[in-house]
Each structure stands twice: as structure tokens, then as C-alpha cells.
């Protein structure tokens, strides 16, 4: 049962979970979420049809009906869940993971995520306990439901005039290929457009820099104003500027202010995760926005954005959440808004790199992973070490620690899905950043035998 994680169900198919597990998840889901209707979508991975068949069999054996939307992006399932008032949905996907992986993202009413602590853990307990799965007297039916047009119409409301900008896309052979040309037309350059669940060109994870290199090269080759790359299920998106340089995804949270504040004149709360650059708030607060920092992961971010009625939010991993989109994340919607901004800026003679240069005021380490046995002890040691040396401006302790000092800050947190301690640091100078990162490396190596 190694596929149950903090945010979703995910692992190597037929190693961490199999079709029997998928069947049982389907069987127990209607009871868990107290519904007799479940919306189901899937990505293009080779194993997705087999998982779909087992999941659907489980749902219908439990007496609930399945509304099958077929191949879909993960945000399309979120849209279907909320727009058609389903109390349960499943997207079969492993998101950005390699081809041998698969999994499920489960949502409840209003497209709210179901995580380990809000339902998946109960299903895991039932499966581990060997709870029986007798077919119901009234078997459920399977309804093929086409929501593609409704979803596309929803997205197109946010489309700008992109005719003055040159765009390069990398669709990662993933689910963004379902809609990209219908939204953006034939003028842009498209890399790896064909849906192919073997991901023959690169893994569908834009956070791994080598996976972005083809897009960076294409931007330079055609002289594009911007490059756009999606992950496998199109819930995340990342960007490359006109020089072919990768943009740290958290900075896009600030960029989106040019749409919501300057174009729509909306004021309110913006959500960022605990790893996000301090520069975001320094850019948005003078525009009239209020920043709220919260935990990493959709299971936490989508719920928190709804709770605080935030206008939009985002994460370092390239998720962007929108009140307009049921407080959920959408890579396609985020890219449509960013491209609107790039178009407006170009008319003013401002490039994307110039905009990012006005936002980014710090040197950033990026996320550094340490393999440490005693994660809790290591976090406490790092916290105590720096608090003994300097008075902090702020201490946050809800997802590991984020401790801010006048000229630098750091976040250290345990991974929920991998055996790592994750560290990120930001400072006002390259020299100060290097000094702080070296101190952490020495401390964790000497006291906790940490490996990178």
C-alpha cells in the first residue's frame, strides 16, 4: 500500500499498487464521500485504461454511477466536479512522474481535494483491514459524459489577444495537448504535442531543468517573447523568458498581479506557499494586495484559498490557484493570463525578462534536498543554530520552519512523499546566500550525516 501519500494516491503501477487496489478504492469511495455519482477522468499513461476499468468496476459494484469523461487534464476534472455539482471525482494520473508511475487525484464537492488526512487514510484503513467488497444489489451504470466544450468555453473567457507576441510551447507529450491549439491557434511553435504516455522526449516534470532545455533552445531559435511548458496532467505550468532563461515559478504569483489588479482592479488576498520568495509580497503589497503564507501542496492550498476567499495564489512548484476557477489550480488558465500580460507589456516596449528583473530582488538557492534519517531533529537543530545567532523578523512553524531575518530567510521542511529534508534559502546578496547555505550543509553533514 505504498501508493497512499499525503496529497494523493501515486506510485509505480503493479509495484506500489495494482488494479485490485484501484478496484477497492473505487468500491469504498462512494461510501466515504456519501454519494451515488462519481466523475472519472484519466491521463494518457499506458496503464491508465486498465486502472480506469478496475476503478469503474469498483464504483459500480458499490452501487454508484460513473460519469466517465475520458481523456482529460486534471483541471478539467476539477471543473467537471464543481460545475456539475458532483460530490466525488477521480482523475487517474501520476502528474509529473515518469512513465511507469500512475495514481489518482480524488476530489469531493466543490472540487476540494481529498488527502490522506481527509479521507484517503480511511480508504487505506479499510483496504488494509481486508474489508469485504460484496457487489451491491443495484449495480451502478456507466455514463459517457462529454464536458470538453463546456470546459473549453470556460477557459476561452480568459483568452487575450496574443497576435503581437511570438510563443513557444512544450506540451511534454501530456494532457495540455488536448486543448493547446484550440486555445492558442497554429501560430505558436509547439514541441512534443502528441499525447504519448511513454513521454519519449523528456519526463513531464518542468521543475527538472534538463526537461526545460528543449523549450529554452526553441525560444532562442525562433526569437520568441515567451516559452510555456506544462507538466503531464496540465495542472502545473512554468515559463521561460525571451532570452531563454527559466523563470522561478513562485515569481509568477507576482506577475499575475498585473492581470488581477491592473486590468481587473481586484483587491484582496493572495496565497503563497511557505517556500515562496519574499519579493512576491514586496511587489504585490504596494499594489493593494494582502499576502497569506501557507503550507505546500494542493490539499492545503485549495482549501486555504477558499477559506480566506483569496483572489489567486500559487506555489514554487508551478501550481496557480484561482477564485474564478473554484479555488483550484489550472496550468492552461494560468498560462492564458500570463500571456495576456506579456502581450500588454510588449505593446509598452517591456520584455518579460525586464518585468521579472523588477520583481526578483533576492538571490535564491532553489530547493536543496538532504537525505537525513532524523528529519525532525535536523530541522530543530537548524532552527536553533540560526536563532542563537540572529534576531528573526518572523518565525513560521506550520510546514517545517520558515524563519525570516532582515537580509535573508530560509525554509526547512520534510518531504511528504520522499525521504528528504528540503531546504531553501534567499538572501540580498550572492555572498550572504552562499555563506548561509554552506552553514546548513556543514551542520547537517557533521551532526546528522546528511547526504545530498
Secondary structure, 3 states (H helix, E strand, C coil): CCCECCCCEEEEECCCECHHHHHHHHHHHHHHHCCCEEEEEECCCCCHHHHHHHHHHHHHHCCCEEEEEEECCHHHHHHHHHHCCCCEEEEECCCCCCCCEEEEEEEEHHHCECCHHHCHHHHHHHHHCCCCCCCCCCCCCEEECCCHHHHHHHHHCCCCCCCCCCEEEECCCCHHHHCHHHHHCCCCEEECCCCCCCCCCCCCCCCCHHHHHHHHHHHHHHCCCEEEEECCCCCEEEEECCCCCECCCCHHHHHCHHHHHHHCCCCCEEEEECCCCHHHHHHHHHHCCEEEEECCCHHHHHHHHHHHCCCEEECCCCEEEEHHHCCEECHHHHHHHHHHHHHHHHHCCCCHHHHHHHHCCCEECCCEEEECCCHHHHHHHHHHHHHCCCCCCEEECCCCEEEEECCEEEEEEECCCCCCEEEEEEECCHHHHHHHHHHHHHHHHHHHCCEC
